[in-house]
């Protein structure tokens, strides 16, 4: 790498001297910015070297199926509730509990919410009755799959 001899004229040396020049020249500032940029890029490349991509992570939006227990009081009469497990539990009339798989039979989305007497899949608009899970609207060609639900005191065992 060549160095600039001390005696060689530079733009800084050729720049006007005197009271109007109080800070570093524009060229000096730009040279500093360039050096800083190259140094930053070098550090970034070094930090990335040798790293392997990580395998995909399954965040598991829906826990695996299995029996779950919930308080009966969590299920509104004339409506239902989506559980974190892959079930939706309804209570069409007081004390009459039903449970269904949340998997929409159309294309496999999880149903999205319970609205009034309907379990709704927002993916494509299919709706299912809270009474027995049959399809009431949308592109699904069949209803939700029923899941066993047992009343156990103040709780429900679902799945
Ligand atoms: S996946 Fe539910 S309506 Fe299409």
py3Dmol code that shows the C-alpha trace and the ligand (Angstrom):
import py3Dmol

protein = """\
ATOM      1  CA  UNK A   1       0.000   0.000   0.000  1.00  0.00           C
ATOM      2  CA  UNK A   2       1.400   3.332  -0.958  1.00  0.00           C
ATOM      3  CA  UNK A   3       1.650   6.113   1.431  1.00  0.00           C
ATOM      4  CA  UNK A   4       1.458   9.775   0.646  1.00  0.00           C
ATOM      5  CA  UNK A   5       4.829  11.413   1.252  1.00  0.00           C
ATOM      6  CA  UNK A   6       4.777  14.037   3.889  1.00  0.00           C
ATOM      7  CA  UNK A   7       6.033  16.592   1.457  1.00  0.00           C
ATOM      8  CA  UNK A   8       3.465  15.808  -1.232  1.00  0.00           C
ATOM      9  CA  UNK A   9       0.850  18.494  -1.658  1.00  0.00           C
ATOM     10  CA  UNK A  10      -2.641  17.487  -0.605  1.00  0.00           C
ATOM     11  CA  UNK A  11      -5.911  19.179  -1.109  1.00  0.00           C
ATOM     12  CA  UNK A  12      -5.924  19.972   2.592  1.00  0.00           C
ATOM     13  CA  UNK A  13      -2.640  21.694   2.225  1.00  0.00           C
ATOM     14  CA  UNK A  14      -3.924  23.477  -0.830  1.00  0.00           C
ATOM     15  CA  UNK A  15      -7.124  24.472   0.872  1.00  0.00           C
ATOM     16  CA  UNK A  16      -7.427  28.041   1.882  1.00  0.00           C
ATOM     17  CA  UNK A  17      -5.851  28.771   5.189  1.00  0.00           C
ATOM     18  CA  UNK A  18      -6.843  31.485   7.536  1.00  0.00           C
ATOM     19  CA  UNK A  19      -9.662  32.572   9.724  1.00  0.00           C
ATOM     20  CA  UNK A  20     -12.426  31.140   7.465  1.00  0.00           C
ATOM     21  CA  UNK A  21     -11.073  27.553   7.855  1.00  0.00           C
ATOM     22  CA  UNK A  22     -11.720  26.324  11.385  1.00  0.00           C
ATOM     23  CA  UNK A  23     -12.600  22.592  11.008  1.00  0.00           C
ATOM     24  CA  UNK A  24     -11.535  19.606   8.969  1.00  0.00           C
ATOM     25  CA  UNK A  25     -11.876  19.869   5.213  1.00  0.00           C
ATOM     26  CA  UNK A  26     -14.699  18.156   3.353  1.00  0.00           C
ATOM     27  CA  UNK A  27     -12.233  15.662   1.899  1.00  0.00           C
ATOM     28  CA  UNK A  28     -10.976  14.723   5.360  1.00  0.00           C
ATOM     29  CA  UNK A  29     -14.520  14.163   6.589  1.00  0.00           C
ATOM     30  CA  UNK A  30     -15.451  12.077   3.538  1.00  0.00           C
ATOM     31  CA  UNK A  31     -12.296   9.976   3.901  1.00  0.00           C
ATOM     32  CA  UNK A  32     -13.240   9.246   7.524  1.00  0.00           C
ATOM     33  CA  UNK A  33     -16.760   8.251   6.563  1.00  0.00           C
ATOM     34  CA  UNK A  34     -15.417   5.903   3.885  1.00  0.00           C
ATOM     35  CA  UNK A  35     -13.040   4.207   6.331  1.00  0.00           C
ATOM     36  CA  UNK A  36     -15.841   3.802   8.875  1.00  0.00           C
ATOM     37  CA  UNK A  37     -18.142   2.286   6.252  1.00  0.00           C
ATOM     38  CA  UNK A  38     -15.563  -0.261   5.120  1.00  0.00           C
ATOM     39  CA  UNK A  39     -14.782  -1.183   8.735  1.00  0.00           C
ATOM     40  CA  UNK A  40     -18.469  -1.690   9.545  1.00  0.00           C
ATOM     41  CA  UNK A  41     -19.010  -3.895   6.496  1.00  0.00           C
ATOM     42  CA  UNK A  42     -15.983  -5.984   7.453  1.00  0.00           C
ATOM     43  CA  UNK A  43     -17.315  -6.521  10.972  1.00  0.00           C
ATOM     44  CA  UNK A  44     -20.742  -7.482   9.623  1.00  0.00           C
ATOM     45  CA  UNK A  45     -19.298 -10.001   7.167  1.00  0.00           C
ATOM     46  CA  UNK A  46     -17.086 -11.500   9.856  1.00  0.00           C
ATOM     47  CA  UNK A  47     -20.072 -11.863  12.174  1.00  0.00           C
ATOM     48  CA  UNK A  48     -22.014 -13.791   9.496  1.00  0.00           C
ATOM     49  CA  UNK A  49     -19.157 -16.078   8.495  1.00  0.00           C
ATOM     50  CA  UNK A  50     -19.442 -19.636   9.702  1.00  0.00           C
ATOM     51  CA  UNK A  51     -23.061 -19.426  10.784  1.00  0.00           C
ATOM     52  CA  UNK A  52     -25.380 -22.137   9.604  1.00  0.00           C
ATOM     53  CA  UNK A  53     -29.061 -21.547   8.956  1.00  0.00           C
ATOM     54  CA  UNK A  54     -31.202 -22.800  11.785  1.00  0.00           C
ATOM     55  CA  UNK A  55     -33.854 -25.417  11.122  1.00  0.00           C
ATOM     56  CA  UNK A  56     -37.432 -24.185  10.931  1.00  0.00           C
ATOM     57  CA  UNK A  57     -39.136 -23.746  14.277  1.00  0.00           C
ATOM     58  CA  UNK A  58     -42.670 -24.996  14.777  1.00  0.00           C
ATOM     59  CA  UNK A  59     -44.332 -22.518  17.069  1.00  0.00           C
ATOM     60  CA  UNK A  60     -47.307 -24.874  17.314  1.00  0.00           C
ATOM     61  CA  UNK A  61     -50.319 -22.603  17.168  1.00  0.00           C
ATOM     62  CA  UNK A  62     -52.485 -25.533  18.206  1.00  0.00           C
ATOM     63  CA  UNK A  63     -51.409 -27.999  20.898  1.00  0.00           C
ATOM     64  CA  UNK A  64     -51.840 -31.678  20.097  1.00  0.00           C
ATOM     65  CA  UNK A  65     -55.177 -33.359  20.629  1.00  0.00           C
ATOM     66  CA  UNK A  66     -55.923 -35.042  23.937  1.00  0.00           C
ATOM     67  CA  UNK A  67     -58.410 -34.780  26.736  1.00  0.00           C
ATOM     68  CA  UNK A  68     -58.635 -31.323  28.222  1.00  0.00           C
ATOM     69  CA  UNK A  69     -60.659 -30.128  31.161  1.00  0.00           C
ATOM     70  CA  UNK A  70     -62.390 -26.766  31.292  1.00  0.00           C
ATOM     71  CA  UNK A  71     -64.924 -25.213  33.654  1.00  0.00           C
ATOM     72  CA  UNK A  72     -68.501 -25.490  32.420  1.00  0.00           C
ATOM     73  CA  UNK A  73     -68.924 -21.822  33.257  1.00  0.00           C
ATOM     74  CA  UNK A  74     -66.449 -20.924  30.480  1.00  0.00           C
ATOM     75  CA  UNK A  75     -68.930 -22.024  27.814  1.00  0.00           C
ATOM     76  CA  UNK A  76     -71.722 -19.505  27.227  1.00  0.00           C
ATOM     77  CA  UNK A  77     -75.289 -20.759  26.842  1.00  0.00           C
ATOM     78  CA  UNK A  78     -76.366 -20.314  23.228  1.00  0.00           C
ATOM     79  CA  UNK A  79     -72.746 -19.967  22.074  1.00  0.00           C
ATOM     80  CA  UNK A  80     -69.388 -21.574  22.422  1.00  0.00           C
ATOM     81  CA  UNK A  81     -65.705 -21.136  23.026  1.00  0.00           C
ATOM     82  CA  UNK A  82     -62.593 -22.026  21.054  1.00  0.00           C
ATOM     83  CA  UNK A  83     -60.051 -23.832  23.184  1.00  0.00           C
ATOM     84  CA  UNK A  84     -56.292 -23.630  22.754  1.00  0.00           C
ATOM     85  CA  UNK A  85     -56.440 -27.361  22.185  1.00  0.00           C
ATOM     86  CA  UNK A  86     -57.893 -28.291  18.787  1.00  0.00           C
ATOM     87  CA  UNK A  87     -61.490 -28.211  19.990  1.00  0.00           C
ATOM     88  CA  UNK A  88     -64.461 -25.895  20.036  1.00  0.00           C
ATOM     89  CA  UNK A  89     -67.015 -26.434  22.806  1.00  0.00           C
ATOM     90  CA  UNK A  90     -70.583 -25.203  22.581  1.00  0.00           C
ATOM     91  CA  UNK A  91     -73.644 -25.078  24.815  1.00  0.00           C
ATOM     92  CA  UNK A  92     -76.646 -24.663  22.493  1.00  0.00           C
ATOM     93  CA  UNK A  93     -79.052 -24.860  25.429  1.00  0.00           C
ATOM     94  CA  UNK A  94     -78.378 -24.753  29.155  1.00  0.00           C
ATOM     95  CA  UNK A  95     -76.560 -27.882  30.265  1.00  0.00           C
ATOM     96  CA  UNK A  96     -76.272 -29.361  26.753  1.00  0.00           C
ATOM     97  CA  UNK A  97     -72.578 -29.361  25.839  1.00  0.00           C
ATOM     98  CA  UNK A  98     -71.122 -30.253  22.454  1.00  0.00           C
ATOM     99  CA  UNK A  99     -67.548 -30.372  21.227  1.00  0.00           C
ATOM    100  CA  UNK A 100     -66.056 -30.447  17.758  1.00  0.00           C
ATOM    101  CA  UNK A 101     -62.693 -30.475  16.078  1.00  0.00           C
ATOM    102  CA  UNK A 102     -61.582 -26.948  15.154  1.00  0.00           C
ATOM    103  CA  UNK A 103     -60.271 -28.226  11.823  1.00  0.00           C
ATOM    104  CA  UNK A 104     -62.449 -26.906   9.036  1.00  0.00           C
ATOM    105  CA  UNK A 105     -63.420 -29.711   6.647  1.00  0.00           C
ATOM    106  CA  UNK A 106     -63.056 -27.379   3.647  1.00  0.00           C
ATOM    107  CA  UNK A 107     -59.304 -26.904   3.459  1.00  0.00           C
ATOM    108  CA  UNK A 108     -58.080 -27.510   6.978  1.00  0.00           C
ATOM    109  CA  UNK A 109     -57.954 -24.049   8.527  1.00  0.00           C
ATOM    110  CA  UNK A 110     -58.775 -23.790  12.200  1.00  0.00           C
ATOM    111  CA  UNK A 111     -62.235 -22.331  12.729  1.00  0.00           C
ATOM    112  CA  UNK A 112     -61.892 -18.750  13.840  1.00  0.00           C
ATOM    113  CA  UNK A 113     -64.674 -17.806  16.220  1.00  0.00           C
ATOM    114  CA  UNK A 114     -68.170 -18.555  17.461  1.00  0.00           C
ATOM    115  CA  UNK A 115     -70.763 -15.973  16.493  1.00  0.00           C
ATOM    116  CA  UNK A 116     -74.255 -16.534  17.812  1.00  0.00           C
ATOM    117  CA  UNK A 117     -75.400 -19.981  16.696  1.00  0.00           C
ATOM    118  CA  UNK A 118     -72.488 -20.409  14.261  1.00  0.00           C
ATOM    119  CA  UNK A 119     -68.922 -21.608  14.395  1.00  0.00           C
ATOM    120  CA  UNK A 120     -67.129 -19.604  11.710  1.00  0.00           C
ATOM    121  CA  UNK A 121     -64.091 -20.407   9.603  1.00  0.00           C
ATOM    122  CA  UNK A 122     -62.774 -17.095   8.314  1.00  0.00           C
ATOM    123  CA  UNK A 123     -60.498 -18.689   5.734  1.00  0.00           C
ATOM    124  CA  UNK A 124     -63.256 -18.978   3.147  1.00  0.00           C
ATOM    125  CA  UNK A 125     -66.410 -18.252   5.095  1.00  0.00           C
ATOM    126  CA  UNK A 126     -67.755 -21.658   6.020  1.00  0.00           C
ATOM    127  CA  UNK A 127     -70.056 -21.724   9.011  1.00  0.00           C
ATOM    128  CA  UNK A 128     -71.224 -24.595  11.178  1.00  0.00           C
ATOM    129  CA  UNK A 129     -74.091 -24.979  13.643  1.00  0.00           C
ATOM    130  CA  UNK A 130     -73.227 -24.985  17.336  1.00  0.00           C
ATOM    131  CA  UNK A 131     -75.919 -27.644  17.872  1.00  0.00           C
ATOM    132  CA  UNK A 132     -74.289 -30.476  15.930  1.00  0.00           C
ATOM    133  CA  UNK A 133     -71.518 -28.962  13.793  1.00  0.00           C
ATOM    134  CA  UNK A 134     -73.331 -29.322  10.462  1.00  0.00           C
ATOM    135  CA  UNK A 135     -72.402 -26.930   7.689  1.00  0.00           C
ATOM    136  CA  UNK A 136     -74.750 -23.975   7.373  1.00  0.00           C
ATOM    137  CA  UNK A 137     -72.812 -21.739   4.966  1.00  0.00           C
ATOM    138  CA  UNK A 138     -69.765 -21.558   2.739  1.00  0.00           C
ATOM    139  CA  UNK A 139     -67.664 -23.879   0.626  1.00  0.00           C
ATOM    140  CA  UNK A 140     -67.233 -26.731   3.117  1.00  0.00           C
ATOM    141  CA  UNK A 141     -69.133 -29.786   1.923  1.00  0.00           C
ATOM    142  CA  UNK A 142     -69.553 -31.397   5.315  1.00  0.00           C
ATOM    143  CA  UNK A 143     -69.728 -30.458   8.974  1.00  0.00           C
ATOM    144  CA  UNK A 144     -67.218 -30.363  11.798  1.00  0.00           C
ATOM    145  CA  UNK A 145     -66.122 -33.632  13.364  1.00  0.00           C
ATOM    146  CA  UNK A 146     -67.735 -34.275  16.754  1.00  0.00           C
ATOM    147  CA  UNK A 147     -65.501 -34.797  19.769  1.00  0.00           C
ATOM    148  CA  UNK A 148     -66.578 -36.491  23.028  1.00  0.00           C
ATOM    149  CA  UNK A 149     -67.443 -34.160  25.894  1.00  0.00           C
ATOM    150  CA  UNK A 150     -68.276 -35.415  29.394  1.00  0.00           C
ATOM    151  CA  UNK A 151     -69.660 -33.361  32.277  1.00  0.00           C
ATOM    152  CA  UNK A 152     -67.616 -33.950  35.434  1.00  0.00           C
ATOM    153  CA  UNK A 153     -69.048 -31.841  38.243  1.00  0.00           C
ATOM    154  CA  UNK A 154     -68.344 -28.207  37.407  1.00  0.00           C
ATOM    155  CA  UNK A 155     -65.978 -29.178  34.616  1.00  0.00           C
ATOM    156  CA  UNK A 156     -66.079 -30.619  31.138  1.00  0.00           C
ATOM    157  CA  UNK A 157     -63.689 -33.248  29.858  1.00  0.00           C
ATOM    158  CA  UNK A 158     -63.249 -32.727  26.140  1.00  0.00           C
ATOM    159  CA  UNK A 159     -61.512 -35.035  23.706  1.00  0.00           C
TER     160      UNK A 159
END
"""
ligand_1 = """\
4
LIG
S -60.797 -23.828 5.209
Fe -62.551 -23.226 6.291
S -63.805 -22.327 4.801
Fe -62.072 -22.948 3.705
"""
view = py3Dmol.view(width=600, height=400)
view.addModel(protein, "pdb")
view.setStyle({"model": 0}, {"cartoon": {"style": "trace"}})
view.addModel(ligand_1, "xyz")
view.setStyle({"model": 1}, {"stick": {}})
view.zoomTo()
view.show()
